[in-house]
Amino acid sequence: MPHREITRLTLYGDSISGNCMKPKWTADLLGIPYDWVEVDILQGGTQTEDFLSLNPAGQVPLARWPDGRALPQSNAIMLYLAEEAGSDLVPSDTFRRAQMMSWLFWEQYSHETAIAVRRFQKHYLNTPDDQIDPQLMAKGRRALGVMELQLTYTDWIVGEAMTLADIALVAYTRVAHEGGFDLSEFPSVERWVSRTEAALNIPHAKEAA
Ligand SMILES: N[C@@H](CCC(=O)N[C@@H](CS)C(=O)NCC(=O)O)C(=O)O
């Protein structure tokens, strides 16, 4: 499947993965045409010989172009798509841009590693709560607290307009309940989730469930 001839931007991803939704939502919002290739993580789709030849890291999302270029890492793909399109999802002010990057790095190190991981274990692997590392709940709640503090003061993660930081952070925050997190403890985050879902034109995850 991954070796088939491609004629335009192709996004490989698993629809259950927030990381994979980030470049998809970005492309949708910016009107960038692409083909979507579903890769089933739970069925080992990222570990096949074919897929590993495209991304030796064995992970989705992966973006691939007909000229042979390929790019893994959700936040790098979003950044490339948005900058190529000249989108204001990336602030033109260099300090604001750096602030956005700061949140993107934080998302990968301090947010996704707790909230996405606990959600995957609880919701997709059906791991009982008492067999899930308790540090994940503590770390995830701490991350939500950091966001709550920011969103008490600003409507968006970086100042007055939506940026890639909002897209990156909403990917797993909107489904945090599937990981056992209670977003009602973080009311500014809860309102921001609805605001960001509306801006991205995607359904409210909690209601959709
Ligand atoms: N930092 C990477 C993380 C990618 C990642 O963890 N992908 C997971 C799905 S969310 C995956 O492909 N897992 C399959 C595997 O490890 O076999 C990104 O943001 O793209």
The ligand as an SDF file (V2000), in Angstrom:
LIG
                    3D

 20 19  0  0  0  0  0  0  0  0999 V2000
    6.2520   12.7620   17.8010 N   0  0  0  0  0  0  0  0  0  0  0  0
    5.5390   12.0360   16.7810 C   0  0  0  0  0  0  0  0  0  0  0  0
    4.7990   10.9010   17.4520 C   0  0  0  0  0  0  0  0  0  0  0  0
    4.2460    9.9390   16.4480 C   0  0  0  0  0  0  0  0  0  0  0  0
    3.6000    8.7580   17.1140 C   0  0  0  0  0  0  0  0  0  0  0  0
    3.7660    8.4900   18.3150 O   0  0  0  0  0  0  0  0  0  0  0  0
    2.8320    8.0360   16.3260 N   0  0  0  0  0  0  0  0  0  0  0  0
    2.1260    6.9170   16.8410 C   0  0  0  0  0  0  0  0  0  0  0  0
    0.6360    7.1440   16.6630 C   0  0  0  0  0  0  0  0  0  0  0  0
    0.1100    8.5520   17.5760 S   0  0  0  0  0  0  0  0  0  0  0  0
    2.5000    5.6890   16.0460 C   0  0  0  0  0  0  0  0  0  0  0  0
    2.6980    5.7720   14.8580 O   0  0  0  0  0  0  0  0  0  0  0  0
    2.5930    4.5480   16.7090 N   0  0  0  0  0  0  0  0  0  0  0  0
    2.7960    3.3180   16.0350 C   0  0  0  0  0  0  0  0  0  0  0  0
    3.9680    2.5570   16.4790 C   0  0  0  0  0  0  0  0  0  0  0  0
    4.7270    3.0740   17.3350 O   0  0  0  0  0  0  0  0  0  0  0  0
    4.1140    1.4510   15.9660 O   0  0  0  0  0  0  0  0  0  0  0  0
    4.5680   12.9640   16.0390 C   0  0  0  0  0  0  0  0  0  0  0  0
    4.1290   13.9640   16.6310 O   0  0  0  0  0  0  0  0  0  0  0  0
    4.2870   12.7190   14.8680 O   0  0  0  0  0  0  0  0  0  0  0  0
  1  2  1  0
  2  3  1  0
  2 18  1  0
  3  4  1  0
  4  5  1  0
  5  6  2  0
  5  7  1  0
  7  8  1  0
  8  9  1  0
  8 11  1  0
  9 10  1  0
 11 12  2  0
 11 13  1  0
 13 14  1  0
 14 15  1  0
 15 16  2  0
 15 17  1  0
 18 19  2  0
 18 20  1  0
M  END
$$$$
